[in-house]
Every structure is written in structure tokens, then in C-alpha cells.
Amino acid sequence: MLTAFSPVPYGGRVLVRSAEQDAAYRGVNSGRMPSLDQIKSIVSRRVKGEYMGVEIDDGMLQDGGYVYRLTYRQPNGAIVRVDVNAQNGRILGIHGM
């Protein structure tokens, strides 16, 4: 699948933002989706460790909705990935625990 990108000015640099990121931004700003901070708070109740980053995938859900994949490094060094429904914050799966 080809992903469309749009340039975003940031501190004198231009960052590239994907169509998925644009959709997430619009969803959060309209109140239809929880923010990434809210998602991280939900995940932190189940997964401990250092937050490493997030990816967003479209079409992973049957309805074509978005899924956040958050990555954490646990205190023992293990990498854990958590899939979260971006529309409602429900944890779909935890991998690596």
C-alpha cells in the first residue's frame, strides 16, 4: 500500500507526516479518538517499563480502523509491543511478555 505524506514545519525543519498520522490527528482533535497520552496511560496499567515509541497501522481491524502499536523496554531489557484500538483505547494484544 502506498501511503501519502504531507510536510509539517517543525523548528525550521520539515517533517513528513503520513495519511494515518493525519487521520489520527483529526480524530483526536474532534474528540472521536483518545489522545496518545490517554492511550499510554491505559497501557501503563498493564505494561511497565520505558516507553520507546509508537507506530500507527490502518486496516488492522476488520472495520479498517487504526491500531496503535506501542513499544516498551521492560526493566529486564525485554521489548514488549502493545496493540491498541486507536478509536477506543482497548488493548488488543501484548507481545513479548
C-alpha positions in Angstrom: 0.0 0.0 0.0 1.3 3.5 -0.8 1.0 6.0 1.9 0.5 9.7 1.2 2.7 12.1 3.2 2.2 15.7 4.0 5.0 18.1 5.0 4.8 19.6 8.5 7.0 22.5 9.5 8.8 22.0 12.8 11.6 24.2 14.2 12.9 25.2 10.8 12.8 21.6 9.5 10.1 19.9 7.5 8.9 16.6 9.0 6.9 14.2 6.9 3.6 13.0 8.3 1.7 10.1 6.9 -2.0 9.9 6.0 -2.5 7.6 9.0 -1.0 10.3 11.3 -3.2 13.0 9.7 -6.3 10.8 10.3 -5.3 10.2 14.0 -4.6 13.9 14.5 -8.1 14.8 13.1 -9.7 12.0 15.2 -8.1 13.2 18.5 -8.9 16.9 17.8 -12.5 16.1 17.0 -12.9 14.0 20.2 -13.6 10.8 18.3 -10.3 9.2 19.4 -8.3 9.2 22.6 -5.0 11.0 22.6 -1.7 9.2 22.6 -1.2 10.3 26.2 -4.5 8.7 27.1 -3.5 5.5 25.3 -0.2 5.4 27.1 -2.0 5.9 30.4 -4.2 2.9 29.6 -1.3 0.7 28.6 0.8 1.7 31.6 -1.7 -0.1 33.9 -0.7 -3.4 32.3 2.8 -2.9 31.0 5.7 -1.5 33.0 8.9 -0.1 31.5 10.4 2.6 29.4 8.1 3.9 26.6 10.1 3.7 23.3 7.7 4.8 20.6 4.6 4.3 18.7 3.5 3.3 15.1 0.1 3.5 13.7 -1.4 1.0 11.3 -4.6 1.3 9.3 -6.7 -1.6 8.2 -5.6 -4.0 11.0 -9.1 -4.0 12.4 -12.0 -5.7 10.5 -13.7 -2.3 10.1 -10.5 -0.8 8.7 -9.8 1.3 11.8 -6.5 2.3 13.2 -4.3 0.4 15.6 -1.5 2.0 17.7 1.5 -0.3 18.3 3.4 1.0 21.3 6.8 -0.3 22.2 8.3 -0.6 25.7 11.5 -1.8 27.2 11.0 -3.6 30.4 13.4 -3.4 33.4 14.9 -6.8 32.4 15.6 -5.5 28.9 12.8 -7.4 27.1 11.0 -5.5 24.4 7.2 -5.5 24.6 4.8 -4.4 21.9 1.2 -3.5 22.7 -1.5 -3.2 20.0 -4.3 -0.8 21.0 -7.5 0.1 19.1 -7.0 3.8 18.3 -10.7 4.5 18.3 -11.5 3.4 21.8 -8.2 2.6 23.7 -8.9 -1.1 24.1 -5.8 -3.2 24.3 -5.9 -5.8 21.5 -2.8 -7.7 22.3 0.5 -7.7 24.2 3.5 -9.3 22.6 6.8 -10.2 24.2 5.7 -10.5 27.8 
